């Protein structure tokens, strides 16, 4: 069943929008720092947090979706450029490739770019139908502590070595014809969802 247009985030034609998917279990300062740097460096109009119902690569299910969306919304309150959405559940998709196949045609005149941490680039080859993703939209990966070398020597990075755009031309990635990707350094925010969960469990 199609999603009603009023239930979808507004996205005017020509807008530059970063899609940042993940469990956000829980959301933390690193997510926000990446989003804000992406908006600034890539000159984005919006960043959408796609809070996933679950992560197929993780053995244990995350906290309830409603709780994670609520925490993400509280963290981003007052930021007019970050929009928190559970659209993946509404689309009924499980993998990122499926989500993009369903989502991108809804906004054919919007310029989307996929945002990810370097750790996600390092493990991209483990995602469902991962080879399709770089051909759907441009990718922007941001370095996190200890993940830079693993990401740049990953299966995905080596497979698309010729499609890498220099960091100095990062802004152009948003309207580049895929496959195209850029790797960017960002201030090291050492917050992580796994560490926060561990701290919360030990309280």
C-alpha positions as CSV (number, residue, x, y, z in Angstrom):
1,X,0.0,0.0,0.0
2,X,1.5,3.4,-1.0
3,X,2.5,5.8,1.7
4,X,0.2,8.9,1.7
5,X,2.1,12.0,0.5
6,X,1.2,13.9,3.7
7,X,3.0,11.2,5.7
8,X,6.3,11.8,3.9
9,X,8.9,14.5,4.7
10,X,8.6,17.6,2.5
11,X,11.4,17.7,-0.1
12,X,11.1,20.5,-2.7
13,X,12.6,19.8,-6.2
14,X,16.2,20.6,-6.4
15,X,16.9,20.2,-2.6
16,X,20.1,18.6,-1.5
17,X,19.3,16.0,1.1
18,X,21.5,13.7,3.1
19,X,20.1,10.3,4.1
20,X,21.6,9.0,7.3
21,X,20.4,5.5,8.2
22,X,21.0,3.4,11.2
23,X,19.6,1.9,14.4
24,X,20.3,5.1,16.5
25,X,20.3,2.8,19.6
26,X,20.6,5.2,21.1
27,X,21.3,8.4,19.2
28,X,24.4,10.3,20.4
29,X,26.6,13.3,19.8
30,X,28.5,11.6,17.1
31,X,25.4,11.2,15.0
32,X,24.6,14.9,15.4
33,X,28.2,15.9,14.7
34,X,28.3,13.9,11.4
35,X,25.0,15.4,10.3
36,X,26.0,18.9,11.0
37,X,29.4,18.5,9.3
38,X,27.7,16.9,6.3
39,X,25.2,19.8,6.0
40,X,28.0,22.3,6.1
41,X,30.6,20.6,3.8
42,X,28.1,19.2,1.3
43,X,25.9,22.3,1.5
44,X,22.8,20.2,2.2
45,X,19.3,21.6,2.7
46,X,18.3,18.8,5.0
47,X,19.6,15.7,6.7
48,X,17.1,12.9,7.3
49,X,17.8,10.3,10.0
50,X,16.3,7.1,8.8
51,X,15.8,5.2,12.1
52,X,15.6,1.6,11.1
53,X,13.3,-1.0,12.7
54,X,16.3,-3.3,13.2
55,X,19.8,-4.0,12.0
56,X,20.2,-7.3,10.2
57,X,23.9,-7.3,11.0
58,X,23.4,-7.2,14.8
59,X,22.6,-10.3,16.7
60,X,20.3,-8.6,19.2
61,X,17.3,-6.4,18.4
62,X,17.4,-2.7,19.2
63,X,15.2,-0.8,21.6
64,X,11.6,-0.2,20.5
65,X,11.5,2.0,17.4
66,X,9.2,4.5,19.1
67,X,11.7,5.0,21.9
68,X,14.6,5.5,19.5
69,X,12.7,8.0,17.4
70,X,11.7,9.9,20.5
71,X,15.2,10.1,21.8
72,X,16.5,11.2,18.3
73,X,13.8,13.8,18.1
74,X,14.7,15.1,21.6
75,X,18.4,15.3,20.6
76,X,17.7,17.2,17.4
77,X,15.1,19.6,18.7
78,X,15.9,23.1,17.7
79,X,17.9,22.0,14.7
80,X,15.9,23.0,11.6
81,X,18.0,21.0,9.2
82,X,17.8,17.5,10.8
83,X,14.5,15.6,10.4
84,X,14.0,12.3,12.3
85,X,11.9,9.7,10.5
86,X,10.8,6.1,10.8
87,X,10.0,5.9,7.1
88,X,11.7,2.5,6.7
89,X,9.1,0.9,8.8
90,X,6.3,2.5,6.7
91,X,8.0,1.4,3.5
92,X,8.2,-2.2,4.9
93,X,11.8,-2.6,3.9
94,X,14.6,-4.4,5.8
95,X,17.8,-3.6,3.9
96,X,19.2,-0.3,2.8
97,X,19.1,-1.3,-0.8
98,X,15.4,-2.1,-0.5
99,X,14.7,1.2,1.3
100,X,16.5,3.2,-1.5
101,X,14.6,1.3,-4.2
102,X,11.3,2.3,-2.6
103,X,12.3,5.8,-1.4
104,X,14.2,7.4,-4.2
105,X,11.4,7.2,-6.9
106,X,9.1,9.2,-4.5
107,X,11.3,12.3,-5.0
108,X,12.7,12.0,-8.6
109,X,13.8,15.7,-8.7
110,X,15.6,15.7,-5.3
111,X,19.4,15.3,-5.0
112,X,20.0,12.6,-2.4
113,X,23.3,11.5,-0.9
114,X,23.9,8.6,1.5
115,X,25.7,9.6,4.7
116,X,27.7,7.0,6.7
117,X,30.4,6.7,9.3
118,X,33.7,5.2,8.2
119,X,32.8,2.0,10.1
120,X,29.7,1.6,7.9
121,X,31.9,1.9,4.8
122,X,34.2,-0.7,6.2
123,X,31.3,-3.2,6.5
124,X,29.3,-2.1,3.5
125,X,30.1,-5.4,1.7
126,X,28.2,-7.3,4.3
127,X,25.0,-5.3,3.7
128,X,22.1,-7.0,1.7
129,X,22.5,-6.4,-2.0
130,X,25.3,-3.9,-1.2
131,X,26.7,-3.7,-4.8
132,X,23.5,-2.0,-5.9
133,X,23.7,0.9,-3.3
134,X,26.6,2.9,-4.9
135,X,24.8,2.8,-8.2
136,X,21.6,4.3,-6.7
137,X,23.0,7.5,-5.2
138,X,26.3,9.2,-4.2
139,X,27.9,8.2,-0.9
140,X,29.7,10.4,1.7
141,X,31.7,8.6,4.4
142,X,33.0,10.4,7.5
143,X,36.0,9.2,9.5
144,X,35.5,8.1,13.0
145,X,38.1,7.1,15.6
146,X,40.2,4.2,14.4
147,X,38.1,3.5,11.4
148,X,39.8,5.4,8.6
149,X,42.2,2.9,7.3
150,X,39.8,0.0,7.5
151,X,37.2,1.9,5.5
152,X,39.7,3.0,2.8
153,X,40.9,-0.6,2.4
154,X,37.5,-2.1,2.5
155,X,35.9,-4.3,-0.2
156,X,33.5,-1.4,-1.2
157,X,36.2,1.2,-1.3
158,X,38.6,-0.9,-3.4
159,X,35.7,-1.9,-5.7
160,X,34.9,1.7,-6.4
161,X,38.4,3.2,-6.2
162,X,38.0,4.9,-9.5
163,X,34.7,6.5,-8.4
164,X,36.2,8.3,-5.4
165,X,35.9,12.1,-5.5
166,X,38.6,14.2,-3.8
167,X,37.6,15.8,-0.5
168,X,38.3,19.2,-2.0
169,X,35.4,18.7,-4.4
170,X,33.0,17.2,-1.7
171,X,30.2,19.7,-2.5
172,X,29.9,18.3,-6.0
173,X,29.2,14.8,-4.8
174,X,25.5,15.6,-4.1
175,X,24.7,16.1,-7.8
176,X,27.3,13.6,-9.2
177,X,26.1,10.7,-11.3
178,X,26.5,7.5,-9.3
179,X,28.7,5.6,-8.6
180,X,30.5,8.4,-6.8
181,X,31.8,8.7,-3.2
182,X,33.9,10.9,-1.0
183,X,35.8,10.2,2.2
184,X,35.9,13.1,4.7
185,X,37.7,13.6,8.0
186,X,35.7,15.0,10.9
187,X,36.5,15.9,14.5
188,X,36.9,12.8,16.5
189,X,33.7,12.3,18.6
190,X,34.4,9.2,20.6
191,X,30.7,8.7,21.6
192,X,29.2,5.4,20.4
193,X,25.8,3.8,20.8
194,X,27.3,0.5,22.1
195,X,29.2,2.4,24.9
196,X,26.1,4.4,25.9
197,X,24.0,1.1,26.0
198,X,26.7,-0.5,28.2
199,X,26.7,2.5,30.6
200,X,22.9,2.5,30.8
201,X,22.8,-1.2,31.6
202,X,25.4,-0.7,34.4
203,X,23.5,2.0,36.1
